[in-house]
Amino acid sequence: MEKLQEYEKRVINVFEDLKRNNKIIIKEISENFRDLSEEIVKKRKQRTESNYKINLSEIYFPYFFSIDYLKLNWNIDFGDYFETGGEIYITNITGMFMNPLTTFDKNNVPPHEAKLLKQGYRFFDFRSASGDMAAVKVNNGQIEPNVYWVPAAEEPIKLSISYPEYMEHILKTRGLHFWEYLFSDLSFDEVDFNLEEELTERLPYLTMLFPDEDFSEYFERFERMKSKV
């Protein structure tokens, strides 16, 4: 029996820990992961490159899933009230480069998304409540190294991280809402909601819920954001 991809192994461990945490309410979570062989990964790479006319670097290989979507949606139980926690909804690499404007569903693509798709953006992570998305950008078959965060109906925000780094951080934070902004160049004044208040409240959730882990990088980035004028 072949082994699961290393990333999926870590996903499974994180998800199992979340299920055992009595302070966390799971709304949705992926299960039924399967074994993937190196041969299957290579075939998926070849098919993805052929179907979408892209050059898929080896850095993407660890993030092929054995399922179509990686899903997690959770809240926090504070006893007398609930609070939203985080969300992950990431499409498998084999589908993330699909352009819906080339399908029968093209007429249902919102105008703003259609504009971005024509510019080469390909969305791979989605937020059900806000409509925000993460995207990579493809130019002439080459995938740009940086990931973009796309708030609903707004222009993409270039992040300082790559796709593999995004995948690592979203697992580390368990998709904590608004973590992505920590890797932007924005100041709080450039965001049209009270991001500073949201992060002030939410970042401590990580240390409260997962006390054995080191989240100092996120708090340091938050402090740097606060110092921007």
Contacts in CASP RR format, 6 or more apart in sequence:
PFRMAT RR
TARGET T0000
AUTHOR 0000-0000-0000
METHOD contacts of the structure
MODEL  1
MEKLQEYEKRVINVFEDLKRNNKIIIKEISENFRDLSEEIVKKRKQRTES
NYKINLSEIYFPYFFSIDYLKLNWNIDFGDYFETGGEIYITNITGMFMNP
LTTFDKNNVPPHEAKLLKQGYRFFDFRSASGDMAAVKVNNGQIEPNVYWV
PAAEEPIKLSISYPEYMEHILKTRGLHFWEYLFSDLSFDEVDFNLEEELT
ERLPYLTMLFPDEDFSEYFERFERMKSKV
1 35 0 8 1.000
2 35 0 8 1.000
2 36 0 8 1.000
2 37 0 8 1.000
2 38 0 8 1.000
3 9 0 8 1.000
3 35 0 8 1.000
4 12 0 8 1.000
4 33 0 8 1.000
4 34 0 8 1.000
4 35 0 8 1.000
4 36 0 8 1.000
4 66 0 8 1.000
5 36 0 8 1.000
5 41 0 8 1.000
5 62 0 8 1.000
5 63 0 8 1.000
5 64 0 8 1.000
5 65 0 8 1.000
5 66 0 8 1.000
6 62 0 8 1.000
7 62 0 8 1.000
7 63 0 8 1.000
7 167 0 8 1.000
7 171 0 8 1.000
8 33 0 8 1.000
8 36 0 8 1.000
8 65 0 8 1.000
8 66 0 8 1.000
10 171 0 8 1.000
11 30 0 8 1.000
11 33 0 8 1.000
11 70 0 8 1.000
11 171 0 8 1.000
12 33 0 8 1.000
14 171 0 8 1.000
14 174 0 8 1.000
15 29 0 8 1.000
15 30 0 8 1.000
15 31 0 8 1.000
15 72 0 8 1.000
18 24 0 8 1.000
18 26 0 8 1.000
18 29 0 8 1.000
18 72 0 8 1.000
18 74 0 8 1.000
18 174 0 8 1.000
19 26 0 8 1.000
19 29 0 8 1.000
21 209 0 8 1.000
22 77 0 8 1.000
23 76 0 8 1.000
23 77 0 8 1.000
23 78 0 8 1.000
23 208 0 8 1.000
23 209 0 8 1.000
24 74 0 8 1.000
24 75 0 8 1.000
24 76 0 8 1.000
24 77 0 8 1.000
24 209 0 8 1.000
25 74 0 8 1.000
25 75 0 8 1.000
25 76 0 8 1.000
25 77 0 8 1.000
25 82 0 8 1.000
26 72 0 8 1.000
26 73 0 8 1.000
26 74 0 8 1.000
27 73 0 8 1.000
27 74 0 8 1.000
27 75 0 8 1.000
28 71 0 8 1.000
28 72 0 8 1.000
28 73 0 8 1.000
29 71 0 8 1.000
29 72 0 8 1.000
29 73 0 8 1.000
29 74 0 8 1.000
30 67 0 8 1.000
30 69 0 8 1.000
30 70 0 8 1.000
30 71 0 8 1.000
30 72 0 8 1.000
32 67 0 8 1.000
33 65 0 8 1.000
33 66 0 8 1.000
33 67 0 8 1.000
34 66 0 8 1.000
34 67 0 8 1.000
35 66 0 8 1.000
36 64 0 8 1.000
36 66 0 8 1.000
41 61 0 8 1.000
41 64 0 8 1.000
44 64 0 8 1.000
44 93 0 8 1.000
44 94 0 8 1.000
45 56 0 8 1.000
45 60 0 8 1.000
45 61 0 8 1.000
45 64 0 8 1.000
47 94 0 8 1.000
48 54 0 8 1.000
48 56 0 8 1.000
48 93 0 8 1.000
48 94 0 8 1.000
48 95 0 8 1.000
48 97 0 8 1.000
49 55 0 8 1.000
49 56 0 8 1.000
51 97 0 8 1.000
51 98 0 8 1.000
52 97 0 8 1.000
52 98 0 8 1.000
52 99 0 8 1.000
52 138 0 8 1.000
53 141 0 8 1.000
54 97 0 8 1.000
54 138 0 8 1.000
54 141 0 8 1.000
54 142 0 8 1.000
54 143 0 8 1.000
55 141 0 8 1.000
55 142 0 8 1.000
55 143 0 8 1.000
56 93 0 8 1.000
56 143 0 8 1.000
57 143 0 8 1.000
59 162 0 8 1.000
59 163 0 8 1.000
59 164 0 8 1.000
60 93 0 8 1.000
60 163 0 8 1.000
60 164 0 8 1.000
62 164 0 8 1.000
63 93 0 8 1.000
63 163 0 8 1.000
63 164 0 8 1.000
63 167 0 8 1.000
64 92 0 8 1.000
64 93 0 8 1.000
64 94 0 8 1.000
65 92 0 8 1.000
65 93 0 8 1.000
67 92 0 8 1.000
68 91 0 8 1.000
68 92 0 8 1.000
69 89 0 8 1.000
69 90 0 8 1.000
69 91 0 8 1.000
69 92 0 8 1.000
70 88 0 8 1.000
70 89 0 8 1.000
70 90 0 8 1.000
70 92 0 8 1.000
71 88 0 8 1.000
71 89 0 8 1.000
71 90 0 8 1.000
72 86 0 8 1.000
72 87 0 8 1.000
72 88 0 8 1.000
72 89 0 8 1.000
72 174 0 8 1.000
72 175 0 8 1.000
73 86 0 8 1.000
73 87 0 8 1.000
73 88 0 8 1.000
73 89 0 8 1.000
73 128 0 8 1.000
74 85 0 8 1.000
74 86 0 8 1.000
74 87 0 8 1.000
74 174 0 8 1.000
75 82 0 8 1.000
75 83 0 8 1.000
75 84 0 8 1.000
75 85 0 8 1.000
76 82 0 8 1.000
76 83 0 8 1.000
76 84 0 8 1.000
76 85 0 8 1.000
76 205 0 8 1.000
76 209 0 8 1.000
83 205 0 8 1.000
84 129 0 8 1.000
84 177 0 8 1.000
85 174 0 8 1.000
85 175 0 8 1.000
85 176 0 8 1.000
85 177 0 8 1.000
85 202 0 8 1.000
85 205 0 8 1.000
86 174 0 8 1.000
86 175 0 8 1.000
86 176 0 8 1.000
86 177 0 8 1.000
87 127 0 8 1.000
87 128 0 8 1.000
87 129 0 8 1.000
87 175 0 8 1.000
87 177 0 8 1.000
88 125 0 8 1.000
88 170 0 8 1.000
88 171 0 8 1.000
88 174 0 8 1.000
88 175 0 8 1.000
89 125 0 8 1.000
89 126 0 8 1.000
89 127 0 8 1.000
89 128 0 8 1.000
90 124 0 8 1.000
90 125 0 8 1.000
90 167 0 8 1.000
90 170 0 8 1.000
91 123 0 8 1.000
91 124 0 8 1.000
91 125 0 8 1.000
91 126 0 8 1.000
96 122 0 8 1.000
96 123 0 8 1.000
96 124 0 8 1.000
96 136 0 8 1.000
97 122 0 8 1.000
97 138 0 8 1.000
98 122 0 8 1.000
99 117 0 8 1.000
99 122 0 8 1.000
100 106 0 8 1.000
100 108 0 8 1.000
100 109 0 8 1.000
100 117 0 8 1.000
101 109 0 8 1.000
101 114 0 8 1.000
101 117 0 8 1.000
101 118 0 8 1.000
106 114 0 8 1.000
109 117 0 8 1.000
112 153 0 8 1.000
113 123 0 8 1.000
116 135 0 8 1.000
116 150 0 8 1.000
116 156 0 8 1.000
119 137 0 8 1.000
120 137 0 8 1.000
120 138 0 8 1.000
120 139 0 8 1.000
121 135 0 8 1.000
121 136 0 8 1.000
121 137 0 8 1.000
121 148 0 8 1.000
121 150 0 8 1.000
121 156 0 8 1.000
122 135 0 8 1.000
122 136 0 8 1.000
122 137 0 8 1.000
122 138 0 8 1.000
123 133 0 8 1.000
123 134 0 8 1.000
123 135 0 8 1.000
123 150 0 8 1.000
124 133 0 8 1.000
124 134 0 8 1.000
124 135 0 8 1.000
124 136 0 8 1.000
124 163 0 8 1.000
125 133 0 8 1.000
125 134 0 8 1.000
125 166 0 8 1.000
125 170 0 8 1.000
126 132 0 8 1.000
126 133 0 8 1.000
127 133 0 8 1.000
127 177 0 8 1.000
130 151 0 8 1.000
130 152 0 8 1.000
131 152 0 8 1.000
132 149 0 8 1.000
132 150 0 8 1.000
132 151 0 8 1.000
132 152 0 8 1.000
133 149 0 8 1.000
133 150 0 8 1.000
133 152 0 8 1.000
134 147 0 8 1.000
134 148 0 8 1.000
134 149 0 8 1.000
134 150 0 8 1.000
134 166 0 8 1.000
134 180 0 8 1.000
135 147 0 8 1.000
135 148 0 8 1.000
135 149 0 8 1.000
135 150 0 8 1.000
135 156 0 8 1.000
136 143 0 8 1.000
136 144 0 8 1.000
136 147 0 8 1.000
136 148 0 8 1.000
136 163 0 8 1.000
137 143 0 8 1.000
137 144 0 8 1.000
137 148 0 8 1.000
137 156 0 8 1.000
138 144 0 8 1.000
143 163 0 8 1.000
145 162 0 8 1.000
146 158 0 8 1.000
146 159 0 8 1.000
146 160 0 8 1.000
146 161 0 8 1.000
146 162 0 8 1.000
147 159 0 8 1.000
147 161 0 8 1.000
147 162 0 8 1.000
147 163 0 8 1.000
147 165 0 8 1.000
147 166 0 8 1.000
148 156 0 8 1.000
148 157 0 8 1.000
148 158 0 8 1.000
148 159 0 8 1.000
149 156 0 8 1.000
149 157 0 8 1.000
149 159 0 8 1.000
149 180 0 8 1.000
149 181 0 8 1.000
149 184 0 8 1.000
150 156 0 8 1.000
150 157 0 8 1.000
151 157 0 8 1.000
157 181 0 8 1.000
157 184 0 8 1.000
157 186 0 8 1.000
158 184 0 8 1.000
158 185 0 8 1.000
159 166 0 8 1.000
159 180 0 8 1.000
159 183 0 8 1.000
159 184 0 8 1.000
160 183 0 8 1.000
160 184 0 8 1.000
160 185 0 8 1.000
161 169 0 8 1.000
161 183 0 8 1.000
169 179 0 8 1.000
169 183 0 8 1.000
170 179 0 8 1.000
172 213 0 8 1.000
172 215 0 8 1.000
173 179 0 8 1.000
173 206 0 8 1.000
173 215 0 8 1.000
173 218 0 8 1.000
174 206 0 8 1.000
176 202 0 8 1.000
176 203 0 8 1.000
176 205 0 8 1.000
176 206 0 8 1.000
177 198 0 8 1.000
177 202 0 8 1.000
178 195 0 8 1.000
178 198 0 8 1.000
178 199 0 8 1.000
178 202 0 8 1.000
179 218 0 8 1.000
181 191 0 8 1.000
181 195 0 8 1.000
181 199 0 8 1.000
181 225 0 8 1.000
182 199 0 8 1.000
182 218 0 8 1.000
182 221 0 8 1.000
182 222 0 8 1.000
182 225 0 8 1.000
183 221 0 8 1.000
186 225 0 8 1.000
186 228 0 8 1.000
187 225 0 8 1.000
187 228 0 8 1.000
187 229 0 8 1.000
188 194 0 8 1.000
188 195 0 8 1.000
188 196 0 8 1.000
188 225 0 8 1.000
188 226 0 8 1.000
188 228 0 8 1.000
196 225 0 8 1.000
196 226 0 8 1.000
199 222 0 8 1.000
199 225 0 8 1.000
200 222 0 8 1.000
203 215 0 8 1.000
203 218 0 8 1.000
203 219 0 8 1.000
203 222 0 8 1.000
206 213 0 8 1.000
206 215 0 8 1.000
206 218 0 8 1.000
207 215 0 8 1.000
END
